[in-house]
Amino acid sequence: MTYFAKTLSGVFWITFLRGVVRVILLAKTAILARILLPEQFGAFGVAALTISLLEILTETGINVFLLQGQEKLEDYISTAWVVSIARGGLISLLIFMAAPYVSGFFHIPSALPLLYLIAVVPVLRGFINPACIRFQKNLQFHKEFFYQASLAIIEVLSTVVITIYTLSAIGIVWGLVIAALAEIIFSFVVFRPRPKFAFIPHQAREILSRGKWVTGFGIFDYLFTQGDNIIVGRLLGGAPLGIYQNAYKFSTIPLTEVMNVYYRVTFPVFSQMHRAGRHLKSAVIKSVAVFISLLILLGLAVFLLAQPLVLIVLGSNWTAAIPVVRMLAFLGVARGIAFSFNSVFLALHQQKYVTAITFVSALGLAVTIVPAVRLYGLIGAGASAMFGSLLALPVALFFIHRLFKKL
């Protein structure tokens, strides 16, 4: 099968996967929005922000290393697994120790039990078999579809059932715990090889050395994608944070799904085409053109349909999210365009380019977010994030121009 045919097949299956998963998650959000109050969503948002930060700060780049490299998966799988377990244990310990301080920082006491429970999730995720990237590495996207869809269904069902029973955001965290346990089991049943408790120091150094730029990208990406949430939660409180986070998810679902499909398909394909020269350049230009066109169309649709969609999916208690959804629709388009070349940068081992682009985005947000939120509230938060994306666009164009000159 040619690269073009593999790409088309990948686009179909990953689009199908992401569509099914997002419909399931949207149904979950619609149900939870009628059970939980915005303040309860805000409490969970604090726990989610904390685990995301620590996962980013300790990111090792294992999956990127295994995907982009030409090394045999079997040679590195055990060391990668041990590194992943150690990382998960460290994150869990840090969350447990920091929980009272995080809850106090946001002035949301109800977040404390959620933080203690969510501390279990990283150590569980650490035991997932790293060979779970095999379907993506081998461009077997149809198998990836069934694997990921099964995990999503388990998470949603467990979350909804427990939340209905408890009438608390603790049900969302229990859904994450159960999903992590399910993924451990699935990853060892479905994928080969199975790792062992074996650690080879020089392999760990190689993984961590190549992953340092991925770590840098992750830190700046966290600051860019979560910095607005942190400031909103700190300055405006739990209920506005819950509204902003749900508006953020709701408005960017179609846009982020297009971005995820594009990345998950083109990254492994571009990795296999890394010596193709002009053919690679042509493939990048064509794929980015289609990608940006879809982003603009979807962003416009979200903007125009914001009011009926919010009322139908979230209900009348969430009308404050409507203007925020409209603003964030523009953010999704701007961010997608600025990050549209990331997959080819990573495929050609130019992680530093991705890190630099994300740093500029985070810098734009950092400079404007506090005054914007104080002056304009949730709308100001969205505008600040959009400014960061627009600031990064010329940087991305500069790097892709430099890369094309070398092909």
N, C-alpha and C positions, 0 to 999 in steps of 0.2 A: 504494500500500500504506500502511495506517495505521501510526502509531508502534507500536501494540500488536502488529500483525502483524509489523512489522519486528523488534520485540523478541523475539517468539516464534521467528521464523526465526533470529535471531542466537543466541539461547540454544541452539537445536538444533545449529547448525553449530559454534559455539565449544565447546559441551559435547562434541560428537563429536570435534572437533580435539584438545581437551585430553585427552580420554579416550584417544584413539589415541596421542598423543605420550607420555602418562604410562605407558601399557602398554609402549611401546617403551623408555622410560628405565628402567622398573622391570626389564625383562628385561636391560638393560645392567648395572644395579646387581647383579642376581642373578648374572650371569656374572662380573663383576669381583670380587665378594665371594668367589668361589671361586678366584680367581687371585691377588689381592693381599691382603696382610696389613693389619690396622688401622693399623700404623705407616705403610704406604705411602699409604693413604687420608689419613692425617694430613698427610703431606708435601704431597700435592696440595691439601689443605685450606688450608695456609698460602699457597700460590700463588693459590688462588681468593680468599682473604680480601684479599690485596694488590691484585689487579686490581679487585676489587669496590670497595674503598675509594677508589682513585684515579679510577675511573669515576664514583663518586658525587661526589667532591670537585670534579670538573670538569664535572659535569652542566650542560648548557645549556638543557634543556627544549625542544629542537627539536621532538620528536614531539608533545608536549603543545601547543605553539604551533600547529603545523600542523593538529592534530586539532580544537582548540577554536575556532580562528579562522574568520572568514568570508572571509578573504583568499584569493585565487586561489593555488593551489599553485604554478603556473608562475612567479609573480612572485617567489617567495622561494626556490625550489628550489636555485639555484646558490649563493647566499650561505649557505644552510643546509648545503650539502655542503662548502663550503670551511671553514666553522666546525667541522664534524664531523671533517674530515681533520686540521685543526690540533690539535683536542682529542685525537684518537687518537695523533698523533705525540708530544704532550706526555706522555700517560700511558705510552706505551712507553718513552720516555726515562727517566722517573722510576722505573719498575719496574726497568729495567736498572741504574740507578745505586744503587737502594736494596736490591737483591737480597741482597748479603752481610750487610747489617745486619738485614734481616728474618729471614733464616735464623738468624743469631746470636741474635736476640731470642727466638725460639721454641726455641732449642737443637736445631734439626732440620737438620743439614747436608745431608741428602738432598733438601731442598726447593730448594737453590740451582740445580741445572740446570733444574728445573721453572720456576723464576722467570725464568731467562734466556729459555727458550723461550716462556713465556706472554706475555712482553713484546712478542712479534710480533702478538698477537691484537688489541690496541686499534687499532693503526695500520691493520690490515686492515679492521676494522669501520668505521673512519672513512670508507672509500671506498664504503660501501653507499649506494645511491641513496635519498635521503630520501623519494622518492615511494612507497617501499614501504608507507607508511601509507595509500595511496589506497583499498585494499579496505576497511579499517576505517572510514575517513572517510566513504566512500560506502555503508556498511552492507552491503557485498558479502561477507558472512561465509562463504559457500560457497567463494568463491575463496580467501579467507584460509586456509581449512582445507587445501586442496591445497598451497598455497604453504608454509605452516609445517610441515606433515607431511613434505613432501619434504626440507626442511632437517634435520628431526629424524632421519629415516632415514639421511641421509648422515653426520651426526655419530656416531650410534650404531654404524653399520657400521664406519666408519673407526676409532673408538675401540676397539672389541672386537678387530678384526683386528690392530691395531698392539700392543695390550696383550698379546694371546696370543703374539705374536711376540717382544716385548721382555721380558715378565714384569715390567713396571715401570709405575709411575704416569705415566711420560712419555707413554704411549699415550693417556691421557685428555687431555693437553694437545695432542697432535697432532690429536686429534679436534676440538678447538676451533679449531685453525688451519685444518684442512680445511673445517670448517663455515663459517668466516668467508670463505674464498675462494669457496666455493659460493654464499654469499649475495650476494657482490659480483656474481658472474656472473648469477645469477637476477634480482637487482634491476634490472639494466640490460636484460636480455632481456624481462622481463615488464612492467615499469612504464614509463609515460610521464608527464611529460616526463623526458628525461635531462639531468642537470645539466652545466654547463660550469664551467671555472675562471674564475668571475667573482665579484667581491666588492663588495657595495654597503654602505658603512659604516653608513648609517642603518637599513638592514634588520637588520644584525647587532646594532645597539644595541637595536632593537625586540624581537628574539628573546631577547636576553640579559636585557633589562629585565623582560619578562614571565616569563622562566624563573627569576628569582632565587629565588622562593618554592619552585619545584620543586627547585632546588638545595638549599635549606634543608631541605625535606622529605626529600630523598635522603640528606643527611648524617645527620639524626636517625634515619631509617629504617635506615641502615647500622649506626649505633651500637646501635640496638635489636635488629636481627635478627642482627648479627654480633658484638656485644659479648660475648655469652656464649661464642661460639666462641673469641674472642681470649683471654679469661680462662682458659677450659678448657685451651687449648693452652699458655699460658704457665705455669699453675700445676700442671697434671696431666701434660702431655707429649703426644707424638704419637699413641700408641695410644688413649688416652682421647678425644682430639680426633676421631680417625677414627670411633670408636664413637658419639660424640655427634652428629657431623655426619650419619652414616648413619641413626641413630635419628631425628634431626630431619627429614630428608628423608622417611623412611619413614612417620613418624607424621602428617606434615602434607600428604602428597600429596593425599589426597581433599579435605582442607579447603582447601588453597591452590588447588586446581583449581576448586572452587566459587567461591572469591573471585576468581580470574582470569576465569572466565566472566562472573561478575556485573559486574566492572569493565569488561571489554572490550566487553560488550554495552551496558551502561547509560550509559557515558561518552559515546559518540557519539550515542546516542538522547537523553539529557538535554541534550546540547549543542544539538541541533536543536529541543528543546522549551523553550529558555531563556526564551521569552516566553509560555509557556503558562499561567503563574500557577497557579490552583487545580488544573488538570489535571496539572501537573508535581508538585505536592505530593501528590496522590492516587497518582500513579505511583510516587513515591519510597516512600511508606508501604507500598504493596502489595508492591513488589519487595523491600524490606528485610525485611518479615515472612516472605516465602517463603525468602529467603536465610538468615535466622537459623534458621528451622526446619530447613533442610537441614544447616546447620552442626552443630546440636545432635545430629541423628540420626547424622551421619557421625562426629562426635567420640566418641559412645557406642560405635559399631561398632568404631572403632580401639582404644578402651580394652579392650573385651571380647575382641577377637580378636588382641591384641598378640602373645601367645606363639606360637600356631600360624603366624601370618603371618611373624614374624621367622625361625622355624625353617625354614619352607618357602622363603622368598625369599632370606634371607641365609646360612642354614646354621648348624650347631652352634657354629661359632667366634664367633658374634655373640650368644650368650645374654645377655651383659652389657647388651645394648641393650634387652631386654624391659621392665624397669621404667622406663627412660628414655622409651620409646615411650608407655607409659601416661601418664606425667606430661605429655609434650608434646602428647598428644591434647587435654588440657584447655587448653593454651596456644593451640592452633590455633583452638579455639572462641572463647576470650576475645579473641584478636587480631582475628578476623573480625568479631565484634560491634563492637569499638571502632572499626574502620576501615570499617564498612558504609556510611557516608555520604560517603566520599571521592570517589566518582565524581560525585555531584551538586555537591559543593563545587568540584571542578575544572571541571565543565561550566559553572558560573556564575562562573568566574574568581575563586573564593575560595581560591586556593592557600595563603593565609596560615592558613586554618583547618586545612588538612591538615598544614601545618608545625607548628602549635601542638600538635595532637593527638599527632603523632609525637614532638615534643620531650618531652612529658609521659611518654610511654611509655619513651623512652630514659632520662629522668631516674630513673624508678622502677627500671629495670634497673641503672643506674650506682650507685645508692645501696646496692643489696642484693647485687650479683653476687659481689663478692670474698668477703665473709664467708659467703655461701651456699655457694659452691664449696668453700671451706676446711672448712666444717663438714659438708656433706652431699654433696660431689662432684658427679657429673653430675645427680643428682636436684635438688640445690640450684640448679644453673644453670637447669634448666627452671622451677623454682618462681620464681626471680627474674624470668625473662622473663614469666611469667604475671602476676606482681604488676604489672609495667609496663603490661601490656594492661588490667588491671582499673582501674588508676589513671587511664588515659586515657578510659575510658568516660563518666564524667560530663562531661568536657570536650567530647566529641563531641556528647552530648545537648544541652548548652548552646548550641553553635554551630548545630545543626540547628533548634533552637527559635527562635533569632534569625533564621535564614534564612527559615523558614516565615512569620514575622511580616511579612516584606517581600513575600511573594508575593501 
